[in-house]
Amino acid sequence: MIDRALLAEKLGYASVSIPEHHLVNLLMMPSPLQMAVKLATLTSKINIVTSVSVLPLHDMRTFAGEVAIAYILTEGRLILGVGRGAFAWL
């Protein structure tokens, strides 16, 4: 993910997307906000998109604070993509 983001910025792409996946070995990315902050420390222009943050898996009271801090630490380059995920939630 880091190498691809660096290459995308070098090639002039506008954004890079970070998925949220849990318990999937190949695509393991349980915390896209943490990765977004890491990518922001290594890049300077590219926007960083969560694609998507799975809302049913988060407590909204804490998630809102985490998003706000990530937005500040990415210097406004965080674009929050949200959704319900691939599975039915009751």
Backbone as numpy.savetxt, mean C-alpha at the origin, in Angstrom:
# Nx Ny Nz CAx CAy CAz Cx Cy Cz
9.24 -6.34 -4.67 8.42 -5.15 -4.67 9.29 -3.89 -4.67
10.33 -3.89 -3.86 11.19 -2.70 -3.78 11.90 -2.46 -5.10
12.48 -3.52 -5.67 13.19 -3.38 -6.95 12.27 -2.88 -8.05
11.05 -3.37 -8.06 10.09 -2.95 -9.09 9.68 -1.49 -8.93
9.52 -1.08 -7.70 9.16 0.33 -7.45 10.29 1.26 -7.88
11.52 0.88 -7.57 12.66 1.70 -7.97 12.77 1.78 -9.49
12.57 0.65 -10.16 12.61 0.64 -11.62 11.47 1.47 -12.20
10.28 1.34 -11.63 9.12 2.10 -12.12 9.38 3.60 -12.02
9.96 4.04 -10.92 10.26 5.47 -10.79 11.32 5.89 -11.81
12.34 5.07 -11.98 13.40 5.38 -12.94 12.85 5.50 -14.36
11.86 4.66 -14.69 11.26 4.67 -16.03 10.19 5.75 -16.19
9.89 6.47 -15.12 8.95 7.58 -15.21 7.49 7.23 -14.98
7.22 6.06 -14.42 5.83 5.70 -14.12 5.26 6.64 -13.07
3.95 6.83 -13.11 3.28 7.74 -12.18 3.05 7.10 -10.82
2.85 5.77 -10.80 2.54 5.12 -9.53 2.96 3.66 -9.54
3.02 3.11 -8.35 3.27 1.69 -8.14 2.18 1.21 -7.18
1.69 -0.02 -7.39 0.59 -0.55 -6.57 1.09 -1.64 -5.64
0.57 -1.62 -4.43 0.91 -2.62 -3.42 -0.37 -3.36 -3.03
-0.42 -4.67 -3.21 -1.61 -5.43 -2.82 -1.61 -5.71 -1.32
-2.74 -6.16 -0.82 -2.81 -6.69 0.54 -3.24 -8.14 0.43
-2.36 -9.04 0.84 -2.67 -10.47 0.81 -2.25 -11.10 2.13
-3.10 -11.96 2.64 -2.83 -12.67 3.88 -2.86 -14.17 3.60
-1.92 -14.89 4.16 -1.88 -16.35 4.10 -1.77 -16.91 2.69
-1.22 -16.13 1.78 -0.95 -16.61 0.43 0.56 -16.50 0.25
1.24 -17.63 0.28 2.70 -17.62 0.32 3.34 -16.82 -0.81
2.85 -16.98 -2.02 3.45 -16.33 -3.17 3.30 -14.81 -3.12
2.17 -14.34 -2.64 1.85 -12.91 -2.67 1.76 -12.29 -1.28
2.46 -12.85 -0.31 2.32 -12.40 1.07 2.64 -10.91 1.21
1.64 -10.13 1.56 1.82 -8.70 1.82 0.75 -8.28 2.82
0.95 -8.60 4.11 -0.10 -8.33 5.09 -0.24 -6.86 5.47
0.74 -6.03 5.16 0.66 -4.63 5.57 1.16 -3.69 4.46
0.30 -3.37 3.51 0.73 -2.49 2.42 1.10 -1.08 2.88
0.53 -0.62 3.98 0.88 0.72 4.47 2.33 0.78 4.92
2.80 -0.27 5.58 4.20 -0.30 5.99 5.12 -0.34 4.78
4.75 -1.12 3.77 5.55 -1.17 2.55 5.52 0.18 1.84
4.39 0.86 1.86 4.29 2.18 1.22 5.27 3.16 1.86
5.36 3.14 3.17 6.29 4.03 3.86 7.73 3.67 3.50
8.04 2.38 3.44 9.39 1.95 3.05 9.72 2.43 1.64
8.78 2.24 0.70 9.02 2.66 -0.68 9.20 4.17 -0.77
8.48 4.91 0.05 8.60 6.37 0.03 9.98 6.82 0.49
10.61 6.05 1.38 11.96 6.42 1.82 13.00 6.18 0.74
12.68 5.31 -0.23 13.64 4.95 -1.28 13.38 5.65 -2.60
12.24 6.32 -2.72 11.86 7.00 -3.95 11.56 8.46 -3.64
11.37 9.26 -4.70 11.11 10.67 -4.45 9.91 11.24 -5.19
9.46 10.57 -6.25 8.39 11.13 -7.07 7.18 10.22 -7.24
7.40 8.95 -7.32 6.33 8.02 -7.69 5.27 7.95 -6.60
4.00 7.92 -7.00 2.90 7.73 -6.06 2.82 6.26 -5.69
2.33 5.99 -4.49 2.27 4.64 -3.97 0.81 4.33 -3.64
0.27 3.32 -4.32 -1.16 2.99 -4.25 -1.35 1.67 -3.51
-2.27 1.64 -2.54 -2.67 0.35 -1.98 -3.76 -0.19 -2.88
-3.59 -1.41 -3.32 -4.48 -1.96 -4.34 -4.85 -3.40 -4.03
-5.75 -3.63 -3.21 -6.50 -2.73 -2.34 -6.27 -3.12 -0.90
-6.52 -2.17 0.01 -6.56 -2.50 1.43 -7.91 -3.13 1.70
-7.89 -4.28 2.34 -9.11 -5.07 2.55 -9.78 -4.59 3.85
-10.79 -3.74 3.70 -11.40 -3.09 4.86 -11.99 -4.03 5.90
-12.65 -5.15 5.52 -13.21 -6.01 6.56 -12.17 -6.62 7.51
-10.91 -6.59 7.13 -9.86 -7.15 7.98 -9.30 -6.14 8.99
-9.75 -4.90 8.93 -9.19 -3.85 9.77 -10.23 -3.26 10.71
-9.78 -2.87 11.90 -10.59 -2.08 12.81 -10.46 -0.63 12.33
-11.57 -0.02 11.96 -11.52 1.30 11.34 -10.96 2.39 12.25
-11.10 2.23 13.55 -10.58 3.24 14.48 -9.06 3.31 14.42
-8.41 2.15 14.36 -6.95 2.15 14.28 -6.46 2.32 12.85
-7.18 1.76 11.89 -6.77 1.85 10.48 -6.73 3.30 10.01
-7.69 4.10 10.44 -7.71 5.52 10.04 -6.45 6.23 10.52
-6.02 5.94 11.72 -4.79 6.55 12.23 -3.56 6.06 11.48
-3.53 4.77 11.16 -2.41 4.22 10.40 -2.31 4.85 9.02
-3.46 5.05 8.38 -3.48 5.68 7.05 -2.99 7.12 7.14
-3.44 7.84 8.15 -3.03 9.24 8.31 -1.52 9.36 8.49
-0.95 8.50 9.33 0.49 8.53 9.55 1.24 8.13 8.29
0.77 7.10 7.58 1.42 6.68 6.33 1.37 7.79 5.29
0.26 8.51 5.23 0.13 9.63 4.29 1.16 10.71 4.60
1.33 11.01 5.86 2.31 12.01 6.27 3.73 11.53 5.94
4.04 10.28 6.29 5.39 9.75 6.08 5.74 9.57 4.60
4.73 9.40 3.75 4.98 9.30 2.31 4.95 10.67 1.65
4.81 11.70 2.45 4.78 13.09 1.98 3.69 13.30 0.93
2.52 12.72 1.21 1.36 12.92 0.34 1.33 12.06 -0.91
2.25 11.12 -1.03 2.29 10.27 -2.23 1.47 8.99 -2.09
0.86 8.78 -0.93 0.02 7.60 -0.72 -1.36 7.82 -1.33
-1.78 6.86 -2.14 -3.15 6.84 -2.67 -3.79 5.58 -2.12
-4.84 5.75 -1.33 -5.46 4.63 -0.65 -6.54 4.00 -1.52
-6.30 2.77 -1.93 -7.31 1.99 -2.63 -7.91 1.01 -1.64
-9.23 0.95 -1.55 -9.88 0.08 -0.57 -10.91 -0.80 -1.25
-11.21 -1.92 -0.60 -12.22 -2.83 -1.12 -12.58 -3.86 -0.07
-13.45 -4.77 -0.44 -13.89 -5.80 0.49 -13.06 -7.06 0.41
-12.23 -7.20 -0.63 -11.41 -8.39 -0.80 -12.09 -9.42 -1.68
-11.45 -10.56 -1.80 -11.91 -11.59 -2.72 -12.96 -12.52 -2.12
-13.14 -12.47 -0.82 -14.01 -13.43 -0.16 -15.27 -12.75 0.37
-16.32 -13.52 0.52 -17.58 -13.00 1.07 -17.40 -12.78 2.58
-17.84 -11.64 3.04 -17.75 -11.32 4.47 -19.16 -11.17 5.02
-19.41 -11.78 6.16 -20.73 -11.71 6.78 -20.77 -10.64 7.84
